[in-house]
Amino acid sequence: MNAFSALADDTRREIVSLLARKGELPANQISKNFAMTAPAISQHLKILKEARVIQMKKQAQMRLYSVNEAGLDEMEKWIVEVRKLWQKRFHSLGEYLTRLKKERSSGKT
């Protein structure tokens, strides 16, 4: 699953927001913020980890989860590229509309 698919779910977006606000948290602390079972939260964490949106590190018996900056960077890079393409298209549309307006005002319709 890619990062965008993983973040299509409300709960997973809330988990990422929680980790962004609080930093590293163990799964049990994450679970306390949701009205669902710990296994359900674990499944969400697994999906987010597989999509590289979050990362997990083991510390003794505890698994600590945090936002994966590299995964977010990949998403941001894609968004920036799409934005550039749209800006280019809007610029071309603006030039076309300006040209069309000039032609109409000069009577070349």
Buried (B, 14 or more C-beta within 10 A) or exposed (E): EBBEEBBEEEBBBBBBEBBEEEEBBBBEBBBEBBEEEEEEBBBBBEBBBEBBBBBBEEEEEEBBBBBBEEBBEBBEEEEEEEEEEEEEEEEEEEEEEEEEEEEEEEEEE
